[in-house]
Amino acid sequence: MAERTVETGGPAAAPPERRLPAPGAGMSPRQTPARATGPAPERFVGRLRELKELREDIVRAGLDTLSGRKKPRSRVLLIAGRPGSGRTALAEALARQLATEYPDGVLRARLTGADGAPVPTERTARALLAELGEPVPAGALEDELTQELRAALDGRRVLLLLDDAAGAEQVDPLLPDEPDCLVVAVSRGPLTGVPDVRPCTLGGLDTAAAVELLERYAGPTRITCDPVAANAVVEECGGQPAALVLVGGWLAARTKMTIVDVAKRLRELPPAVDGYENAGRPLARAFWLAYEALPPPAARTLHLLALAPAGLLDAHTASALAGSSLATAQSALEDLTTRGLLRLEAPESASGALPPQYRVPGCLAPLLGALLQAQERPAEIELARARMLERTVRQLHSCRAATERNDPAVRRRIEQLPRPLRFPSERAAEEWLRARLPALLAAARLAVEDGRLDTLARRLVSALTRALTAHLGPEAAAPELYGLHQLVLDVARRCEMPLEKAAALLNLGDLDARGGRTTEALDRYRQALQSAREAGDPYATSRALESIAAAHQQLGDWQRAADWYRRGLELRLTRGELADEARLYGRLGAVHSYAGQWAEALRDWRAAAAACRRLRDQPGHARALSEAARVLEHAGRPREALRTCLEAVECAKGAGDARLEAAVRLRLADTLERLGDPDSAVEHRRSAERLLGAGGGGGEASAAPPGDATAGEPGGPGGPRGPGAPGGGAQAEAR
């Protein structure tokens, strides 16, 4: 929950307890240290007046109601305050109170990244659609995604919590058109431009609530013994929950210090610590108090955590950043969590094998970033980032390998990995991938944007692409894959790598075509062809030529499609690639059939049949002959069509493919009926039914029309790789 972050402040949460967990993914029993289990059941502290006002604002008549018009959108509540003021905790407390009134659930989205940059609206809309279980079109633009989101929310009662909004331009496109939905936005200031927004501005906690929060971390004894000093500490902290949590953590780590000591230390600190003025004086002083008290290794680990992608990390991330052992890193994370400097995330795990995950509080992120630049040399920062990316790549390789445990070679590679990098099962690997996906995607984006670790960035993107495809499948992972291929394209352009550029463009073109953006796909395929020719790679060139042809075919431009297929065929002929020749002859036959050019279509299908015969591909030979028979029939040559169809039946029978033979016999029966021989037609239909019954094939068997991509071409198990066919671009990338 968001209340577990320092930024939100306000929950009366005790410091994390410690216990020994069962060994999970990434640790052996002897290597598994005690870890934090998270706060005790949380109880929200203070803000009763604000909660009451927010609830009243929900039912209060808006401007549209007063003017007699129907509400065009959902009600929008705004909780405004500085980071660390408890604004997110208040929003979460309100969401918990209203959960039963919004039966379709609570959706959460953070609109500002850990680096302080606004999150693109298209990324937010994509994440919300995925949380709703709606299909997310890969590569869709912001307007399309926000429209899909509003359509998905129509007729639902959903509470949408938008945390840390930078401005109205982030919130407005996400507002549902459904009046029964409610939007709770959290921001630093007003959302000018959002109509009829109800603001609730936060200051510090009242004294009683602030003392209670301090007591939850520091313990009741010292607070009870000197309530006056406790009030003084609250005043020094300005009632800010985040500052009080840090001070309470400092007291919890120093059992011999009194509340008077901490008040004195706070007063002795400078009014504004260098580089921290923007965070607010009370929070900056409380953070400096907590940071100075850390042992040197823990202090260095803490400011290196500013490099954690999306502010999310686990023991592996901390270990790689600090260059320490996994057990040492886990112990440091527990200690920092106890002091209030980190917050423990609780990812859902069906297998129970997920390691604990932590978050850098948003209000502390700028402080840690400034401290990192002041304490570490640029070379040390780059080395720490490289170690983190290298560890992530190895984890992703292990995650993907978990899906191939039946392969003895893969099992041997898994056994050679260090024990902390292994996953106990495929299910545990998938859970880890899903839980860490926001951080993994952020790591890939940051690595590419940095520009100094391009080799690691390429390896990371490749490993993440393969892991996502292996665990989620190409269709489900398509939205994330689209962004990853764009990152590959950025690196390839920057490093002037034409082959990698061609592979990325082919992959993006495939996803564009699959999403119905055929014109955009065609443009990408043309760019890919230029890059492939620049690289001098015949495979990528052939792949681009065929993709351009398939895009023209999808657009119904048969002449251009045939022209580009012919160019691809010429390249295959010069290289003697017989199987590809057969496939491309089939594509040309299909295109010419669609265009009604029967003579050209017949020539192409006969050439395809001849290529299959040389390949000893009897199923492909039968399909090509069947398509040639269909073309002959359309061309008004039924007797030749009958002879060719009979030859196709013999080829299918020799191939031993019952479904294929049944399909060809059904086509033969149609030809016999048109020639006036109904008895023979009935006999062949009965034979087809017997074949389907004996072969167990379901559904209707019929010969594919010329140009059918699934059965109309010889030489391949799945027909042609059109612009939307998965796998073609991935092969180019792997090459």
N, C-alpha and C positions, 0 to 999 in steps of 0.2 A: 504494500500500500504506500501511497505517496507520503503518509504521515511519518514514515520511517526515515525520511531524509531530513537533514539539518535545515535545509532551506525552508521546508514547510513549517517546521517548529510547531509548538503548541500541544502535541500529544503528551500525555503523562506516561511516558514509556520508561521502564526501568532499563538499566544497562544490560546488554546481552549476558545470559548465563553461558556457562561452558559445560560441554559434555563430550563424551567420546562417541562419534558416530560409527555406524557400520561402514566398512570399507566400500568405496564407490569407485566410479570411473576415474582413472587417473592417479590412484594411490593404492599402494599395497597396505595390508594391515599394519605392518611395522612402520610404514611411512606416513600413516594417517594421523595427524595431530588432532588434539582437541579443537573443536571449532565452535564458533558462536552459533547459537540456535535462534537468535533473534530476540526481540523484546518479549516480555510477558504480554498477555492480552492487554491491548492498548486502551487507554481511557482518555478521551479528549479533554483538555484542560482549558477552561475559560471560554471566551467568545460567545457566551450565552445570548447577549444582546444582539450581536451580529447575526447569529443563527436565526433568532426570532425575526429580525428584520428581513433577512433573505427569504424566509418561508412566507412572510406576508407579501413580499414583492411578487411572488409567483402568482398569487391569486388576485393581486390588485389589478384593477382595470387599466389597460394600456391606452395609448392615444387613439388606436384604431377603434377600440371598443367605445370610447367616449364620443367618437365622431360617427358612430353607427355603422362602421365598416367591419367586415370579417377580418380576423387576424391573418395577414398574408404569410407569416413566418412563426417560428417558435419563439417563445419568450427567452430573452438573453439577460442573465445576471452577470455582473462584473464584480470580482473581488480584486481590488487594487491595493498594492502595497509593495514595499521594497523587498528584495530577496532577503530571506531570513526572518520576515515578519510573521510567518505562520499562515501565509495566504493559501498555499496548497493544502495544508492540513485542514483549514477551514472548509475549503471546497470539498475535500474528501469526507469530512464529517457531515457536511450537508448531503452529499451523495449517499452516504450510509443511511441517513434518516429518510431519504426519499426513495430508497431502493424498491420498496413494495409498491410505490405509486407509479413506477415505470417498469412494468413487467418484462419489457423487451431488452432490459439490461442497461448497463452503464458503459459507455465507450470513452476511453481516455486517449489523449494525444498530447505530446509535448511539442510546442511550436518553436522552441529555441534549443539549439544544440549545446553540447558541453563547452564548445568554444565560443559561445555567445552569438553565433550567427543564426539568423532565422532559418527554420526548416522550410524547404520549398513546399508550397501548398500541394503540388501533385504527389509528393512523397507522403504527406499526411493523409490525403484522400485515399491513396492506394492502401495504406496501412489500415485505415478505418473500414474500407471495403472488405479487406481480408478478414478483419475481426468479425464483421457481420456474416462472413461465410459466403459473400457474393463473388462471382468471377471477376477478376481484375484484368482488363485488357493490357497486354504488354505493349509498352511504348506509347500508350495513350497520352495526350496532352492534358494540361491542367483543366481546361474547360470541360473536356469529355469526362474526366474522372470525377470532378465535382458534380456534374450533372448525374452521373451514375450513382454517386453517393446520395444525392437528394432523392433520386428515384427509389433507391433501396430503403430509405427512411420513411417514405410515404406509407401511411397506414400503421405505423409503429409508434409505440410510446417509449422513447429512448431518452436517457439523460446523457448529454455529450459534454464531457469535461475537457476543456482546452486549456492546458497549463502553460504558463509563461509565454503569453502572446506578446509579440513585439509591437503589434499595431493592428488597426482595424482591417488592413489589407490582408492579413492572415486569417482573420476570423470570418469576415463577411462571406467569402466564397464557400465556407463550410456550413453555413447556417441552413438547417432543414426547412423545407417549405411546409412541413407538417406542424400545425399549431399545437398538437398534443405532445410534441417533443420539448425538451428543455435544454438550453445551453448554459453552462456555467463556465465563464472565461476568467482566467487568472492573468493579471497583467501588472506591470509596474505603474502604469498611469491610465488615463481615460482612453476609451476606444472611440475617438471622434470619427463619425462616419457610419457607425452601426446604429440604426434607428431604434429608439425606445429601449435603450439599454438601461438596466437598473444597477447603479454603482454602489459598492460597499467598500469604503476606504479604511484600511487597517493602520493602526498605530501599534504601540507596545501593549503587552498584556497588562491587565490590572494587577495590582501588587499581590493580592491573595493568590491569583492563578499563577503568577510568575514565581512566587515562593514555593508553591506546590510543585511546579515543574522542576525547579532547582532541587527540591527535596527528593524527587524521584531518582535523580542521578547521584546526588551527594550523600543521600541517606538522611533520616529524620533527626538523628541525635544532634549534630552540629547546628542544624537550623533551629531546633527547639531551644538549644542552650543560649543562642544569641539572635533573637528575632530582629533586633535593631540592625545588627550587622547584615543580616540577610536582606533586609529592606534596602540597606545601602548598596549591596551588590546588585540588587534589581535595578536600582536607580542608575548605577554605573553602566549597566547593560542596556539601559533605555527600555527595559521590558521586552527586548527582542528575544523570541524563543530560541533562535539559533545561537545567539551569544550565551544565553543561559544554559543551553545544553553543553556548550564547550566548557564553560566555567564549572558546571556540575561534573563533567568528565574529569576535569583537572583535579577537583576535590576528591573524586572517587579514587583516583590513582595515588593520592597523597593523604593517607588516613591520619597522619599526624598534624596536618595543617588545619587551622580553624577557619571559620567564615570571616573572621577579622583579617586573617592573613591574606585571603584572596581579595578582599576589598582594598587592602593596602597596596597589593601588587597591581591591581587594576588602575589605581590612582597614580602609581608611579610610572606607568607606561606613557609614552608620548601621546599627545592628542590624536595624531594621525601617523600611522606607520608608513614609511616610504613605500610608495607604489600601491597602497591599499586605500587611498582616500575615497575612491569610487565605491567601495564596499560599505561605507558608513563607519563612523568612528567606533561605536560599541562593538560591532562584529569584528572589525579589524583588530581591536585591542584584545578581545577574547580569543581570537584565533592566534595572535602572537603569544599570548599567555600559554595556550595549549601547545603551540609549536616549540617554544623554548624549553618546555619541560620534557620533550621527547628525547630518548637516547639517540645518539648520532645515526646509527643504522636505520632506526625507525623514521627519523626526520628525513633522511635522504630518500627512503622508500616513499614517504608521503608526498614529497614534492615531485618525485618522478611519476607518481600516479596522475599528474596533470596530462601525461601523454596517453592515458587510457582512452581508447576510441569510445565515443558517446558517453564517456564517464563511467562505463561499465567494466568490471574486471573480476578476475578470480585469482586463485593462488598462482596459476601458470603465468598470467599476465604480470603479476607483481614480481614473481621470481625472475622472469626474463628481463624486466625493466631494471631491477636492482642488481641482477647478476648474482642472486643468492640461491640457496637450495629451496626446494618446494616447501619443506617443513618450516624453514625459517620465514619464508614469505607468508605462509598461512598463519603462523604465530603473530607476525607483525600486523596482518590484516585484522586479526581478532583484537589485538591490543588497540589499534586505531579505532575500531568500531566501539569498543568499550569507552574510549575517551570522547566519543561523539564526532570524530573526524571523518568517519565513513558510516554508511548505512547498509545493512544487510538486506539484499533482495531475497525473495522466497519464490523461485521459479517452480511451477507445477511439474511434478515428476511422477509418472505412473510406475516407473521401475524403481524409484528411490535411489538411483545411481548418480544423480546430478550433484556435482560439487557445489559448495556455496558460492554465490555471486554477490558482489558488492557494488555500490554506486558511490561515486564522488558527489557530495551534495552540490547542487547548482550554485548556491551562494558562495561556496568555497572555491569553485573552479577558477575564477579570476585571481584569487589570492594565491592558489597553488601555481598558476601559470606565471605570475610575476616572481614568485619565489624560485621557480625552476630556472628562469632566465638569469636571476641574480646569483644563484648558487652553483650552477653547472655550466661548464664550457660548451660551446656549440658542438664540438667533436664528441663529447660525452653524451649529449642529448641525442645526436644522430646514432651513436653506437647503441644506446638503450632502445631507441625505436627499432633499429635493425634486429636486435636480439628478440624483441617482442614479435616482430613480423615473422622471423624465422621460426620461432616456437609455434606461432599460429599456423604457418604452412605445414609443419610436421603434424600438428593436431588434425588438420583437415585431411591430410593424406591418411592418417589412421582412421578418421571418421569414414572416409570413402571405402577403405579396405575392409571395414566391418560389414559391408554389404556383399563381400566376395569371399566369405570364410569357407565356402565349399571348394575353392580352388586351393590345392596344396601349396602352390608357389606363394599365393597371397598369405596363407597361414604361416608359412615360414618367415615371410617378411614381417608379419605382425609379431611373431615371437622374438624377432631381432630388435624390435623397438624397446626403448626403456619402459619399464612397467607403468610409470605415471602417465605415459602417452597412450596406453591401450584402453580400449573400451570393452567392457565385459560382454556386450551383446550388440546386435544391430539396433535394437530398440533404444538402448542407452545412448548410442551414437547419434541417432536421429533426435532424441530429446535434447542432447547437448547442442546439436546444430540449430534446432529451433530456438532454444533458450538464448544462445549466443549470437543469433543471426543479426540483431541490430548492431552489436559491437563488431561483428565480422564485416558487415557491409560498410560501417563507418571506417574501419581499419583500411579497407580497400580504397575508399574514396580519399582518405587522408594520405595514404601512401602514394597515390597517383598525383594528387595535388602538390605534394611536397616536391616531387621532381628529382630528388637526390638519391632515391633508392629504387630506380625504375626496374632493375632486374628482380628485386624482391617483390615489387608491386606486381609485376607480370606473373611471377610464380604464385603469389597469393591469390590473384584473380583467377588464374587457371585452376588452382586447387579448390577454391570455393565454388567455381562453376561445376567442376566434376562432382564435388560432394553434394551439391544441391540437386543435380541431375540424378545422381545415384539414389538419394533418399526420397526426394519429392517427385521425381519424374519430370520430363521436359515441359509438360503442359502446366503443371502446378507451379513450377519454378520459373516460368517464362517471364513474369514481371521483374524478378530479381536478375535473371540472366540478361535481360535487355540492358539494364543499367550497367552490369558488369562488362558486357561487350562494348558499351560506350567508353568505359574506362580503358579497355584494351586499345580502342581506337585512339584515344587521347595520347596514350603512351607511344603507340606506333607512329603517330604523326610527329610527336615531339622528338623521338629518337630516329626518325627517318628509316623505319623498317617497313618496306613495301609489302613483304609477304604477310607479316602480322596485320598490317592495315587491311590487306585484301581479305584475310580470314575474318576479321572483326566486321567488315562491311558485309560480307556474305552472311554471317550470322544475324546481323541486324536486319538485313534484307529479308531473310527467312521469317523472322518474327514480325516484320512489318506486313509481309504478304499473308501470314497466318492471321493477322489482325484485320485483314481487309484493306490495308493501305498499299494497294498494288502499285500505284504510281510512285509513291515514295520508295517502295522496294526496288522498282526498276531503276530509279536514280542511284540507289546504293549499289546495285549490281553493276551498273556502268562504271562507277568509280572503282569498284573491286576489280573489274577487268583491266582498267588502266594500271592499277597497282600490281596486279598479277603479271602483266606483261613487263612492267618495270623490274619486277623481281626475277623474271625469266622462269617462272614455275609453271610447268605444263598442266599439273593437276588443278591448281587454282584457276588457271586460264580456262581450262575446260569447264570447270565448275561454274565460273562466271558466265561463260557463253551459254551454257544450258539454262542457267537461272534467268538470264535475260530473255531467252526464247520462251521459257515457261511463263514469265510475267506477261509477255505479249500474248501468249495463248490465253491466259486468264482474262486479259482485256479484250479478247475476241479479234485481235489483229492477226489473222491467220497467215498473211503473206510475210509479215516481219518475223512471226514465230518460226515459220519454215526456213526463212533465210538464216536466222541465228542458229537453229538446230543444224542446218547444213554446215555452218562454219565449225560448230562443235564436232560434227561428224568428220570433217576433213582433218581436223587435228587428231582425232582418234585413229583415222586411217593411216596417217603418216607414222603413228607410233605402234601400229599393229595390235591395238587393244580390241580383240574380237568381241568380247562380251559387251563392251561399251558400244561397239559398232551396232550390234544387234539391237541394243536398247534404243539407240538414237534413230535407227531405221524405223523402229516401231513408233517413236514419237513423231517422226516425219509423216509416217502413214496415217497416224491419228489426226494430225493437223490438216493434211490434204483431204482427208475424209470429211472433216468439219467444213472445209471450204468447198466441198463438192467437186474436187478435182480427182475424179476416179482413176484416170490413167496414172497420174503421179502416185496416188495412194496405193494402187495395185503394184506398181514397181517397187515402192518402199517396203510393202509387206512381204513381197517375194524375196527381196534382198535380206530382210530380217529372218525369214525362214531359212534361207541359204546359210546365213551366219550361224543360226542355231544348229543347223545340221552339221556344220563343221565343228561346232563346239560339243556335239553329241548331247545337246540339251533337248531331249524329246518333249518335255512339257512346253518349253518355249517354242519349239518347232510346231507343235499342235496348235498353240494359241495363234501364232502368226498365220498358219494356213487357214484357221477359222476366220480370222479377220480378212484375209484375202478373199475367202469365199463370200463374206458379207459385201465386200466392195464389188466383186463381180456381179452379185445379184443387183446391187444398186445401179451398176453400169448397164443393166439389161442383158446380161449373159448368164441366164439361169443354168444352162447345161454345164458350163465350165464351173459355175459355183457349186453344182452338185458333185462333180468329180473332185474338186478341191476339198469339199467338206468331208467326203468319204475318206480321202487321204488323211485329213485331220483326225478323223475317228480312229484310224489305224495307228496313227502316231500317239494319240492319247491312250489307246489300249496298251501299246508297247511301253508307255511311261509308267503304267500301273497306278495312275491317278484317277480314282473313281469319280470324284466330283468334276474334274476336267472332262473326262469322257462323257459324263452325263450332260454337261453343258453343251458340248459339241454335238451330241446326239439330238438334243432339243433344237439346236439351230438347224441341223439336218432335217428334222421333222418339219420345221417351218418351210424350208426350201421345197421339200417333197409335196407339201400341200399346195404350194403355189404352182407346182408343175403338174398338178392333177393326179397325184398318187396318194390318196388319203390312207389306204391300207398300210403302205410302208411307213407313212408318218406315224400312225398309231403304234406300229411295232417298235419304232425307235423311241417313242415316248414311254412305252412300257419298260423298255430296256433301261432308259434313264431313271425311271422310278425305282427299278430294282437296284441299280447301282447306288442311288442315294440311300436306299434303305440298308443295303449291305455295308456301305461306307460310313453310316452314322452321320452323314452330313445334314445339317439343319438348314432351313431356309430354302428359298427357291434357287435352283441352279439355272443359270442362263449365260450364254456366251456374251462377253462384254462387247459393247459397241466400239468401233474404231475410235481410238482416242481415249478410251476408258483407262485411267491411270493405274487402276488396280489389277486388271486382268488382261488388258489389251496389248501388253507389250511382252515380248519374250526376253529371256536372258536375265531376269531379275526376280527375286522373291516377292518384291512388293511393288513392282512397276516403277515408273519414273520418279526421280526426285525433283518434284516441282518446287516453286518458290516457297511453298509452305511446308515442304517435307522436312521433318526433323532429322538432324544428323549430318547433313552435307557440310554445313559451315563448320560444325565441330570437328569434322575430319580435316578440313583445311587448316583450322587453328592448330590441331595436334601436329599436323605436318610442319 
